[in-house]
Amino acid sequence: MQRLARLVRRSPWLWNVGLYGSLFAAGDAVQQQLRLGPGQRADWAQTRRVALVALTFHANFNYLWLRALERLLPGRAPASVLAKVGCDQLVGAPVAILAFYSDGVDVLAVCTGVLRLKSIEAGPPSERAFC
């Protein structure tokens, strides 16, 4: 166990990226299993796309963002923790959400090249069908 802890301390960014990718992919897979009925198959391509966005954006953004918050608002006192949570919810959360949806276009689909042509031709963003 100490060996694992030493590896995590040595390269925290790598472990953070791996953990985020794994958790996002697992969350998508569980969500699909809960949503699908008997006999329906999971969309593993969607799970791969979710993991790709987690690996390329969310893991890196959260790693850097949380380190910056810790430097700007150091400490573990309740006031400091509350300030970090508030700042994260007011600034960090909107940025992370925009990684999936920006100007009505599904970034998850665009970054993997699966945006359907009909979604572009469907009209305003509120009427578009995404992958």
N, CA, C and O atoms as a DFTB+ gen file, in Angstrom:
524 C
 N C O
     1  1       0.812      -1.188       0.000
     2  2       0.000       0.000       0.000
     3  2       0.860       1.259       0.000
     4  3       0.510       2.259      -0.627
     5  1       1.986       1.204       0.706
     6  2       2.889       2.351       0.732
     7  2       3.484       2.602      -0.644
     8  3       3.756       3.743      -1.016
     9  1       3.682       1.538      -1.387
    10  2       4.223       1.670      -2.744
    11  2       3.250       2.443      -3.631
    12  3       3.655       3.318      -4.396
    13  1       1.964       2.112      -3.521
    14  2       0.939       2.813      -4.284
    15  2       0.870       4.283      -3.870
    16  3       0.785       5.166      -4.723
    17  1       0.906       4.539      -2.584
    18  2       0.882       5.926      -2.099
    19  2       2.084       6.706      -2.611
    20  3       1.962       7.884      -2.945
    21  1       3.233       6.064      -2.675
    22  2       4.441       6.719      -3.181
    23  2       4.290       7.045      -4.669
    24  3       4.703       8.114      -5.118
    25  1       3.696       6.118      -5.433
    26  2       3.469       6.369      -6.858
    27  2       2.494       7.526      -7.072
    28  3       2.692       8.357      -7.958
    29  1       1.452       7.574      -6.264
    30  2       0.471       8.659      -6.380
    31  2       1.116      10.002      -6.050
    32  3       0.869      10.993      -6.737
    33  1       1.938      10.042      -5.008
    34  2       2.623      11.291      -4.648
    35  2       3.625      11.705      -5.718
    36  3       3.839      12.896      -5.943
    37  1       4.235      10.731      -6.373
    38  2       5.250      11.031      -7.377
    39  2       4.635      11.624      -8.646
    40  3       5.219      12.523      -9.251
    41  1       3.475      11.136      -9.053
    42  2       2.844      11.648     -10.281
    43  2       1.339      11.832     -10.063
    44  3       0.539      11.057     -10.587
    45  1       0.953      12.849      -9.294
    46  2      -0.472      13.050      -8.997
    47  2      -1.307      13.383     -10.229
    48  3      -2.470      12.988     -10.312
    49  1      -0.729      14.100     -11.179
    50  2      -1.492      14.439     -12.388
    51  2      -1.904      13.184     -13.134
    52  3      -3.060      13.063     -13.538
    53  1      -0.994      12.254     -13.325
    54  2      -1.293      11.018     -14.045
    55  2      -2.392      10.225     -13.343
    56  3      -3.303       9.718     -13.997
    57  1      -2.315      10.114     -12.035
    58  2      -3.337       9.392     -11.286
    59  2      -4.672      10.117     -11.347
    60  3      -5.720       9.477     -11.430
    61  1      -4.649      11.432     -11.309
    62  2      -5.871      12.214     -11.393
    63  2      -6.563      11.991     -12.736
    64  3      -7.773      11.771     -12.784
    65  1      -5.808      12.046     -13.809
    66  2      -6.371      11.839     -15.144
    67  2      -6.946      10.428     -15.260
    68  3      -8.055      10.246     -15.762
    69  1      -6.199       9.441     -14.801
    70  2      -6.685       8.061     -14.861
    71  2      -7.941       7.847     -14.042
    72  3      -8.866       7.162     -14.478
    73  1      -7.976       8.432     -12.858
    74  2      -9.141       8.278     -11.988
    75  2     -10.365       8.968     -12.581
    76  3     -11.454       8.395     -12.585
    77  1     -10.202      10.183     -13.077
    78  2     -11.328      10.887     -13.692
    79  2     -11.862      10.117     -14.892
    80  3     -13.073       9.941     -15.021
    81  1     -10.982       9.660     -15.767
    82  2     -11.425       8.897     -16.931
    83  2     -12.176       7.647     -16.530
    84  3     -13.211       7.326     -17.114
    85  1     -11.666       6.941     -15.541
    86  2     -12.314       5.711     -15.073
    87  2     -13.672       5.996     -14.441
    88  3     -14.647       5.298     -14.717
    89  1     -13.735       7.021     -13.593
    90  2     -14.995       7.332     -12.922
    91  2     -16.060       7.830     -13.901
    92  3     -17.226       7.451     -13.790
    93  1     -15.672       8.667     -14.849
    94  2     -16.636       9.137     -15.844
    95  2     -17.156       7.972     -16.680
    96  3     -18.360       7.867     -16.912
    97  1     -16.254       7.092     -17.138
    98  2     -16.665       5.942     -17.948
    99  2     -17.557       5.005     -17.137
   100  3     -18.575       4.531     -17.641
   101  1     -17.184       4.736     -15.896
   102  2     -17.999       3.861     -15.046
   103  2     -19.369       4.483     -14.786
   104  3     -20.382       3.784     -14.809
   105  1     -19.405       5.775     -14.544
   106  2     -20.678       6.458     -14.324
   107  2     -21.583       6.385     -15.536
   108  3     -22.787       6.166     -15.399
   109  1     -21.021       6.564     -16.721
   110  2     -21.817       6.463     -17.939
   111  2     -22.327       5.042     -18.132
   112  3     -23.486       4.845     -18.498
   113  1     -21.479       4.054     -17.892
   114  2     -21.887       2.654     -18.051
   115  2     -23.005       2.293     -17.067
   116  3     -23.968       1.627     -17.446
   117  1     -22.886       2.722     -15.824
   118  2     -23.927       2.443     -14.825
   119  2     -25.225       3.138     -15.213
   120  3     -26.299       2.542     -15.127
   121  1     -25.135       4.393     -15.637
   122  2     -26.318       5.138     -16.055
   123  2     -27.032       4.425     -17.195
   124  3     -28.260       4.335     -17.197
   125  1     -26.276       3.920     -18.161
   126  2     -26.890       3.200     -19.275
   127  2     -27.562       1.915     -18.801
   128  3     -28.665       1.595     -19.244
   129  1     -26.917       1.185     -17.914
   130  2     -27.494      -0.066     -17.419
   131  2     -28.792       0.189     -16.656
   132  3     -29.735      -0.595     -16.764
   133  1     -28.848       1.263     -15.898
   134  2     -30.061       1.591     -15.156
   135  2     -31.175       2.071     -16.079
   136  3     -32.352       1.846     -15.801
   137  1     -30.816       2.719     -17.153
   138  2     -31.795       3.293     -18.069
   139  2     -32.338       2.280     -19.058
   140  3     -33.506       2.352     -19.439
   141  1     -31.502       1.331     -19.482
   142  2     -31.900       0.383     -20.516
   143  2     -32.833      -0.689     -19.964
   144  3     -32.760      -1.075     -18.798
   145  1     -33.709      -1.151     -20.847
   146  2     -34.605      -2.237     -20.478
   147  2     -33.958      -3.582     -20.763
   148  3     -32.852      -3.642     -21.301
   149  1     -34.644      -4.660     -20.404
   150  2     -34.107      -5.995     -20.661
   151  2     -33.918      -6.228     -22.161
   152  3     -34.783      -5.883     -22.965
   153  1     -32.804      -6.802     -22.518
   154  2     -32.520      -7.109     -23.917
   155  2     -31.890      -5.967     -24.696
   156  3     -31.429      -6.180     -25.817
   157  1     -31.855      -4.761     -24.141
   158  2     -31.229      -3.637     -24.828
   159  2     -29.739      -3.629     -24.529
   160  3     -29.301      -3.998     -23.439
   161  1     -28.976      -3.203     -25.518
   162  2     -27.515      -3.205     -25.381
   163  2     -27.002      -1.808     -25.051
   164  3     -27.540      -0.801     -25.511
   165  1     -25.976      -1.778     -24.264
   166  2     -25.347      -0.502     -23.901
   167  2     -24.608       0.075     -25.103
   168  3     -24.130      -0.666     -25.962
   169  1     -24.521       1.381     -25.156
   170  2     -23.797       2.084     -26.217
   171  2     -22.376       2.347     -25.724
   172  3     -22.101       3.376     -25.106
   173  1     -21.477       1.400     -26.006
   174  2     -20.107       1.513     -25.510
   175  2     -19.336       2.612     -26.227
   176  3     -18.353       3.127     -25.694
   177  1     -19.770       2.977     -27.433
   178  2     -19.131       4.098     -28.128
   179  2     -19.372       5.393     -27.349
   180  3     -18.481       6.237     -27.253
   181  1     -20.563       5.544     -26.800
   182  2     -20.854       6.724     -25.978
   183  2     -19.977       6.726     -24.736
   184  3     -19.459       7.770     -24.340
   185  1     -19.810       5.572     -24.127
   186  2     -18.961       5.481     -22.935
   187  2     -17.528       5.863     -23.274
   188  3     -16.860       6.534     -22.487
   189  1     -17.051       5.439     -24.442
   190  2     -15.696       5.825     -24.867
   191  2     -15.601       7.332     -25.071
   192  3     -14.601       7.944     -24.696
   193  1     -16.630       7.935     -25.661
   194  2     -16.610       9.384     -25.877
   195  2     -16.622      10.144     -24.552
   196  3     -15.919      11.143     -24.399
   197  1     -17.414       9.674     -23.606
   198  2     -17.447      10.307     -22.281
   199  2     -16.073      10.209     -21.626
   200  3     -15.584      11.182     -21.052
   201  1     -15.454       9.039     -21.713
   202  2     -14.115       8.860     -21.135
   203  2     -13.102       9.764     -21.832
   204  3     -12.204      10.301     -21.185
   205  1     -13.240       9.936     -23.149
   206  2     -12.321      10.798     -23.897
   207  2     -12.401      12.241     -23.409
   208  3     -11.373      12.884     -23.193
   209  1     -13.611      12.747     -23.237
   210  2     -13.764      14.118     -22.746
   211  2     -13.239      14.232     -21.312
   212  3     -12.622      15.234     -20.951
   213  1     -13.483      13.214     -20.509
   214  2     -12.975      13.233     -19.130
   215  2     -11.454      13.241     -19.118
   216  3     -10.840      13.975     -18.343
   217  1     -10.846      12.430     -19.974
   218  2      -9.383      12.348     -20.010
   219  2      -8.744      13.603     -20.588
   220  3      -7.697      14.043     -20.114
   221  1      -9.371      14.179     -21.609
   222  2      -8.750      15.315     -22.283
   223  2      -9.076      16.658     -21.641
   224  3      -8.253      17.573     -21.689
   225  1     -10.254      16.798     -21.043
   226  2     -10.600      18.099     -20.474
   227  2     -10.812      18.065     -18.966
   228  3     -10.063      18.694     -18.218
   229  1     -11.824      17.337     -18.521
   230  2     -12.243      17.424     -17.119
   231  2     -11.128      17.114     -16.133
   232  3     -10.960      17.834     -15.148
   233  1     -10.376      16.073     -16.376
   234  2      -9.308      15.707     -15.439
   235  2      -8.272      16.820     -15.344
   236  3      -7.854      17.201     -14.250
   237  1      -7.865      17.333     -16.486
   238  2      -6.851      18.390     -16.497
   239  2      -7.386      19.686     -15.899
   240  3      -6.709      20.332     -15.099
   241  1      -8.591      20.062     -16.285
   242  2      -9.192      21.283     -15.749
   243  2      -9.325      21.197     -14.234
   244  3      -8.914      22.113     -13.522
   245  1      -9.895      20.105     -13.739
   246  2     -10.106      19.980     -12.293
   247  2      -8.795      19.912     -11.528
   248  3      -8.687      20.466     -10.434
   249  1      -7.811      19.249     -12.082
   250  2      -6.509      19.169     -11.417
   251  2      -5.920      20.573     -11.246
   252  3      -5.499      20.948     -10.152
   253  1      -5.895      21.336     -12.328
   254  2      -5.330      22.686     -12.276
   255  2      -6.208      23.644     -11.467
   256  3      -5.699      24.459     -10.697
   257  1      -7.517      23.542     -11.645
   258  2      -8.446      24.427     -10.957
   259  2      -8.372      24.230      -9.443
   260  3      -8.294      25.206      -8.697
   261  1      -8.396      22.991      -8.988
   262  2      -8.372      22.741      -7.549
   263  2      -7.026      23.105      -6.924
   264  3      -6.970      23.542      -5.775
   265  1      -5.957      22.927      -7.672
   266  2      -4.644      23.373      -7.169
   267  2      -4.610      24.893      -7.043
   268  3      -4.088      25.433      -6.067
   269  1      -5.175      25.582      -8.044
   270  2      -5.220      27.046      -7.993
   271  2      -6.079      27.521      -6.818
   272  3      -5.704      28.457      -6.113
   273  1      -7.224      26.879      -6.610
   274  2      -8.072      27.250      -5.476
   275  2      -7.345      27.063      -4.150
   276  3      -7.460      27.892      -3.247
   277  1      -6.602      25.977      -4.041
   278  2      -5.874      25.715      -2.795
   279  2      -4.789      26.764      -2.562
   280  3      -4.519      27.143      -1.423
   281  1      -4.171      27.228      -3.644
   282  2      -3.140      28.265      -3.494
   283  2      -3.751      29.624      -3.180
   284  3      -3.207      30.389      -2.383
   285  1      -4.896      29.923      -3.816
   286  2      -5.549      31.211      -3.588
   287  2      -6.246      31.282      -2.238
   288  3      -6.264      32.332      -1.596
   289  1      -6.821      30.163      -1.807
   290  2      -7.568      30.116      -0.550
   291  2      -7.034      28.974       0.316
   292  3      -7.715      27.963       0.488
   293  1      -5.839      29.121       0.855
   294  2      -5.239      28.014       1.614
   295  2      -5.950      27.779       2.950
   296  3      -6.603      28.667       3.498
   297  1      -5.802      26.576       3.441
   298  2      -6.314      26.261       4.770
   299  2      -7.480      25.300       4.760
   300  3      -8.097      25.025       3.731
   301  1      -7.760      24.793       5.975
   302  2      -8.845      23.828       6.153
   303  2      -9.908      24.333       7.115
   304  3     -10.806      23.585       7.501
   305  1      -9.813      25.573       7.495
   306  2     -10.811      26.164       8.389
   307  2     -12.159      26.209       7.669
   308  3     -12.200      26.318       6.443
   309  1     -13.255      26.127       8.414
   310  2     -14.580      26.132       7.778
   311  2     -14.803      27.308       6.824
   312  3     -15.400      27.131       5.761
   313  1     -14.340      28.486       7.182
   314  2     -14.521      29.653       6.303
   315  2     -13.760      29.474       4.996
   316  3     -14.260      29.837       3.931
   317  1     -12.570      28.925       5.070
   318  2     -11.764      28.694       3.877
   319  2     -12.397      27.630       2.983
   320  3     -12.454      27.787       1.764
   321  1     -12.867      26.559       3.593
   322  2     -13.515      25.490       2.831
   323  2     -14.782      26.013       2.168
   324  3     -15.042      25.709       1.003
   325  1     -15.562      26.786       2.889
   326  2     -16.786      27.363       2.338
   327  2     -16.475      28.302       1.177
   328  3     -17.196      28.306       0.179
   329  1     -15.427      29.085       1.293
   330  2     -15.020      29.978       0.202
   331  2     -14.601      29.173      -1.026
   332  3     -14.935      29.545      -2.151
   333  1     -13.876      28.077      -0.822
   334  2     -13.459      27.225      -1.943
   335  2     -14.659      26.602      -2.639
   336  3     -14.732      26.582      -3.868
   337  1     -15.603      26.092      -1.848
   338  2     -16.801      25.473      -2.426
   339  2     -17.602      26.510      -3.204
   340  3     -18.051      26.242      -4.318
   341  1     -17.780      27.687      -2.626
   342  2     -18.517      28.741      -3.317
   343  2     -17.853      29.161      -4.612
   344  3     -18.521      29.320      -5.634
   345  1     -16.556      29.340      -4.575
   346  2     -15.807      29.718      -5.773
   347  2     -15.884      28.615      -6.829
   348  3     -16.032      28.893      -8.019
   349  1     -15.785      27.380      -6.389
   350  2     -15.870      26.255      -7.317
   351  2     -17.241      26.206      -7.984
   352  3     -17.335      25.984      -9.191
   353  1     -18.294      26.409      -7.212
   354  2     -19.641      26.342      -7.766
   355  2     -19.964      27.540      -8.661
   356  3     -20.693      27.400      -9.643
   357  1     -19.431      28.699      -8.332
   358  2     -19.737      29.899      -9.112
   359  2     -18.857      30.067     -10.344
   360  3     -19.291      30.652     -11.336
   361  1     -17.632      29.564     -10.297
   362  2     -16.697      29.752     -11.410
   363  2     -16.358      28.428     -12.093
   364  3     -16.479      28.312     -13.312
   365  1     -15.941      27.445     -11.325
   366  2     -15.478      26.182     -11.898
   367  2     -16.574      25.352     -12.538
   368  3     -16.388      24.814     -13.630
   369  1     -17.720      25.242     -11.870
   370  2     -18.804      24.405     -12.390
   371  2     -19.314      24.877     -13.755
   372  3     -19.485      24.043     -14.644
   373  1     -19.565      26.168     -13.959
   374  2     -20.018      26.590     -15.292
   375  2     -19.005      26.282     -16.401
   376  3     -19.390      25.913     -17.511
   377  1     -17.729      26.432     -16.102
   378  2     -16.703      26.118     -17.106
   379  2     -16.733      24.634     -17.441
   380  3     -16.657      24.260     -18.611
   381  1     -16.845      23.789     -16.427
   382  2     -16.878      22.346     -16.654
   383  2     -18.123      21.934     -17.427
   384  3     -18.054      21.049     -18.280
   385  1     -19.253      22.559     -17.145
   386  2     -20.486      22.236     -17.867
   387  2     -20.367      22.659     -19.322
   388  3     -20.852      21.963     -20.214
   389  1     -19.725      23.797     -19.568
   390  2     -19.560      24.261     -20.944
   391  2     -18.678      23.333     -21.774
   392  3     -18.684      23.416     -23.002
   393  1     -17.927      22.460     -21.129
   394  2     -17.119      21.497     -21.878
   395  2     -18.013      20.533     -22.646
   396  3     -17.603      19.988     -23.671
   397  1     -19.227      20.321     -22.158
   398  2     -20.154      19.447     -22.863
   399  2     -21.051      20.221     -23.818
   400  3     -21.365      19.728     -24.902
   401  1     -21.466      21.414     -23.439
   402  2     -22.403      22.168     -24.268
   403  2     -21.899      23.587     -24.453
   404  3     -21.762      24.338     -23.488
   405  1     -21.628      23.943     -25.678
   406  2     -21.159      25.277     -25.983
   407  2     -21.863      25.757     -27.239
   408  3     -21.744      25.133     -28.293
   409  1     -22.588      26.851     -27.140
   410  2     -23.324      27.430     -28.261
   411  2     -24.301      26.420     -28.859
   412  3     -24.528      26.421     -30.069
   413  1     -24.871      25.574     -28.034
   414  2     -25.864      24.622     -28.505
   415  2     -25.289      23.430     -29.233
   416  3     -26.049      22.614     -29.755
   417  1     -23.980      23.298     -29.287
   418  2     -23.355      22.176     -29.986
   419  2     -22.770      21.236     -28.950
   420  3     -22.109      21.672     -28.007
   421  1     -23.010      19.960     -29.124
   422  2     -22.508      18.958     -28.195
   423  2     -21.019      18.751     -28.439
   424  3     -20.633      18.096     -29.407
   425  1     -20.176      19.308     -27.561
   426  2     -18.725      19.233     -27.712
   427  2     -18.252      17.787     -27.662
   428  3     -17.282      17.425     -28.327
   429  1     -18.931      16.966     -26.880
   430  2     -18.587      15.550     -26.802
   431  2     -18.669      14.904     -28.177
   432  3     -17.795      14.117     -28.541
   433  1     -19.699      15.222     -28.941
   434  2     -19.846      14.655     -30.275
   435  2     -18.872      15.288     -31.259
   436  3     -18.300      14.592     -32.098
   437  1     -18.679      16.593     -31.166
   438  2     -17.790      17.278     -32.097
   439  2     -16.355      16.786     -31.955
   440  3     -15.685      16.537     -32.957
   441  1     -15.879      16.643     -30.721
   442  2     -14.480      16.273     -30.525
   443  2     -14.200      14.850     -30.969
   444  3     -13.041      14.493     -31.177
   445  1     -15.218      14.035     -31.119
   446  2     -14.995      12.668     -31.588
   447  2     -15.498      12.460     -33.010
   448  3     -15.458      11.343     -33.525
   449  1     -15.966      13.517     -33.643
   450  2     -16.357      13.439     -35.045
   451  2     -17.647      12.692     -35.301
   452  3     -17.810      12.117     -36.378
   453  1     -18.567      12.677     -34.358
   454  2     -19.805      11.943     -34.546
   455  2     -21.031      12.837     -34.565
   456  3     -22.153      12.352     -34.415
   457  1     -20.836      14.121     -34.745
   458  2     -21.975      15.023     -34.815
   459  2     -22.784      14.679     -36.056
   460  3     -22.260      14.676     -37.170
   461  1     -24.024      14.397     -35.861
   462  2     -24.874      14.011     -36.988
   463  2     -25.222      15.239     -37.820
   464  3     -25.487      16.312     -37.277
   465  1     -25.219      15.077     -39.132
   466  2     -25.538      16.175     -40.028
   467  2     -26.934      16.702     -39.747
   468  3     -27.154      17.912     -39.792
   469  1     -27.878      15.820     -39.459
   470  2     -29.238      16.285     -39.223
   471  2     -29.330      17.180     -37.997
   472  3     -30.232      18.014     -37.914
   473  1     -28.416      17.026     -37.043
   474  2     -28.478      17.887     -35.865
   475  2     -28.111      19.319     -36.224
   476  3     -28.589      20.258     -35.588
   477  1     -27.273      19.495     -37.230
   478  2     -26.897      20.839     -37.660
   479  2     -28.025      21.460     -38.471
   480  3     -28.267      22.664     -38.382
   481  1     -28.716      20.640     -39.263
   482  2     -29.775      21.137     -40.128
   483  2     -31.116      21.250     -39.417
   484  3     -32.080      21.730     -40.013
   485  1     -31.204      20.827     -38.174
   486  2     -32.479      20.757     -37.474
   487  2     -33.019      22.111     -37.042
   488  3     -34.195      22.214     -36.692
   489  1     -32.203      23.140     -37.056
   490  2     -32.696      24.439     -36.646
   491  2     -31.977      24.954     -35.421
   492  3     -30.795      24.675     -35.218
   493  1     -32.695      25.709     -34.601
   494  2     -32.063      26.292     -33.416
   495  2     -31.550      25.218     -32.457
   496  3     -32.028      24.084     -32.478
   497  1     -30.580      25.577     -31.620
   498  2     -29.970      24.607     -30.702
   499  2     -30.971      23.851     -29.843
   500  3     -30.751      22.680     -29.533
   501  1     -32.059      24.489     -29.453
   502  2     -33.021      23.812     -28.586
   503  2     -33.737      22.675     -29.303
   504  3     -34.312      21.805     -28.649
   505  1     -33.714      22.664     -30.644
   506  2     -34.399      21.629     -31.411
   507  2     -33.447      20.585     -31.969
   508  3     -33.895      19.647     -32.628
   509  1     -32.159      20.715     -31.729
   510  2     -31.192      19.792     -32.302
   511  2     -31.170      18.469     -31.554
   512  3     -31.354      18.416     -30.338
   513  1     -30.941      17.405     -32.310
   514  2     -30.782      16.077     -31.707
   515  2     -29.305      15.758     -31.644
   516  3     -28.607      15.842     -32.655
   517  1     -28.826      15.398     -30.479
   518  2     -27.415      15.103     -30.303
   519  2     -27.194      13.616     -30.175
   520  3     -28.114      12.854     -29.877
   521  1     -25.942      13.213     -30.409
   522  2     -25.562      11.803     -30.309
   523  2     -25.706      11.318     -28.895
   524  3     -25.432      10.152     -28.611
